[in-house]
């Protein structure tokens, strides 16, 4: 992978930072910057000047969050983020969206994001879709990966679905050679999971037959995270080498 990449990430909630790929990118001497939308001053929350210029970013990584992409009334910066995303994607630049991030890319390109039939939280199996073209990003036949979502994206126009499971059909997509959207969380680390568990215990907004108990998630061993973390590193290499 190229060294000295200018990597920018979008963060939507405090505590859900860059995730597992920070060390991987730093090992390639990447320059990492961030936009923390939750911390933008009100007078900048709708101004494109609050974000970097498209030409200043070699790779964009969009993190998750607790809000819906449709909740622009309560989070007005969502409009700003989608406007900037359309410019960035139109320039043909590499991007990876993680959970809310994957939903944001899809929605910015005109796809619907809506409530999934079931909430999905915990270590869940995700499988590769059959007949993915050879020149597209390849995931393992089966992953056991962290899920934490209530909504789901449609596949954007021109996108190809790469992964699925029985709870949520659209788990991952690819657009062209340089954009990957995930519904799950390959970036999850033990520390990041602990922060999410603490917030969930405070609010208790998830329930249903595909929601694992917090007591069980607290026992997640370190090796559980490795497959997703390695997948994300491969995804980064794939989009920046497109």
N, C-alpha and C positions, 0 to 999 in steps of 0.2 A: 504494500500500500504506500501511496505517496506520503512523504514526511512533510511536516510544517503546514498541514491543512488548517484552514481557518474554519473552525467548527463552532456553530452557534446553536444554542438550544433554547426552546421556549418552555418556561416553567409556569404552571397555572395555579398551584397551591404551595404554601410554605411546607417544607418537609419532604416534598417529592422532587428531589433534585435529579442529578445527572445519571444516577444508577451505575450499573456494573461496567459500562464501557469507558468510564473516565480513565482508569489505569491503562487500558488498551490504547486509547488515543494519545495519552501522554507519552507512552512508550514510542510512539511515532512522531513525537515532538509537535503535536497539534497545539494550536493556539485556541483556547476554549473561552468563549464569551456566552453571555446569557441575557435574555429578557425575562424578567419576573413580572408577568402581567398583573399579578395580585398586588404588586407594590407600586404600580405606575401611579403618579399623581393624577388627579382628576383632570387637570387641564391638558395632560398629554395622552389620556387614555383613548382618544380618537384621532390622534395625529400620527401620520406615517413617519414623521421625523423622530418619533420615539423608538423606532426600530432601525437596525442597521440597513445600509444600502444593499440591495441584492448582490451587487458586484463584490461586496466585502465578505461574502459567505461562500465557502467551498462545499460545506455539508451542513444541512439543517436537521436537527433531531427535535421532535415535538413530543413532550412528555404528557403524562396523564393528568387527571384532575377529577374533582367531584361534581363539577357542573355539567350541564348538557350543552352541546354545541348550539342548541336552539334557544337557549336562555339569554338572548342578547339584551333583554330589558334589564336584567339584574347584573349582567356582566357586559357592559357596552364595549369593552376592549375586544370582545369576540369578533365584532365587525371589522375592527382594525386588523386583527390577526388574519382573518379570511381574505381581506383585500390584499395584504402583503403576500400571503401565500399564493394567491392567483398570479401576482407578478413574478414571484420566485419560480413557480412551477412553469410558467409560460417561457421563462428563460432556459428551461431544460436542465435545471440544476439538481443535484442529488438531495433527496429528502427521505427521512424515516419517521413515521408516525407511530406512537406507542399508545394503545388504548384510546383515550380521548384524542391523542394526536392523530391516530389513524382515522378516527371519525371526522376530525377537523379537515384533513386533506380531502376526504371524500366529499364532505359537505361544501367545502370551498369550490369544488369542481362540479357542483350541482346535484350530487347524490343525496338521498334522504337518509337521515339518522333518526331512528325511532326506538321506542321501548321494545326490548326483546321480550319474548313470551315468558322467559324465566330469567331471574337474576343468576349470575354465575360468579362464585367467589370461592377461591381455594385452588388446590392442585387438581387440575382436570386434564384429561387426555384430549389432544388435538391431533388430527390426522391429515396427511397430505392428500389433496384432491387428486383423483386419477386423471391421467392424460394431461398433466402439466407439460407444456412444450419444453423440449430439452434445453433451449436457450434461455429459459426463465430460471429464477432463483429456486433452488431445490431444498426442501426441508426434509427431515427424516419421515419415514412412514408414520411414526407415532411419536409424539412428544407428551410428556407429563409436565405441564407448565402452569404458572400462576395466572389465575383469572380474577378480575375484580371489576365487573361492569353490570349495568342495568340496561344499557342501550346497545344498539347494533347499527352498523352502516350498511347501506347498499353498496355494491361494487360500482365505482365511478365509471362513466363512459370511457371506453378504451382500456379499462382495467381487466386483469385476469385474476380470478380467485385461485389462491394457492393452498388454502387450508380450511378445514371445517371440523365440527363435531356435532353430536346429536342435540346439544343444547342451543347452539348458535351457529347457523350455517356458514356465515361469512366471518371467518377468523383471520384471514390474511389476504392481501391482494398486491398485485404489482402493476405499475403503469410504466410503459416503456421499459427502459433498462435502468432507470435511475431513481425510481420511487417505490418504496415498500411501506404498506400500511398494515399494522398489527392490531388485532383486537385484544390480544393477551399481553402479558408483561414479561418479555424475555430479559429485560434490564433489572429485574427484581434482585435485591440483595437481602441478606438477613436483617440488616439495619433498616432498610427501606420498608420491609415487611412489618417490622416491629412498630414503626411509626404509623403505618396504615391500620394495624390492629388497635393501637391506642385510640386513634380517631374513631374507628368503627365502634369500639366499645362505648365511647361517649355518646354516639348518635344512634346506633342500632337501626340503620336504614336498610340492611340486607336481611332477607329471610327467604325460605323456600327449600325445596329438596336438592337444589344444586348449590347450596351455601354451606360450606364446612364450618364447624364450630371454631370459635376463636381459640379455645383451649387446645384444639388439635393443631391449628396453624402455628401456635407458639412453639410447638415441638419440632418444627421443620428443621431437618439437619442441613448442614452447609452444602452437602453434595447434591441436594435437590435443586439447587439454583444453577448448577454448572451447565447443564444442557442448554438452558435458555440463554445464559450469558455467552456461551460459545456461538450459539446461533446468531445473536445480535452482532458479535464481532465479525462473523462471516457476512452478514447483511451489510455492514458498513463497508467492508472491502468490496463487496459486489457493486454497490451503487456508486462508490467514488471511482471505481475502475471502469465504469460503463463507457 
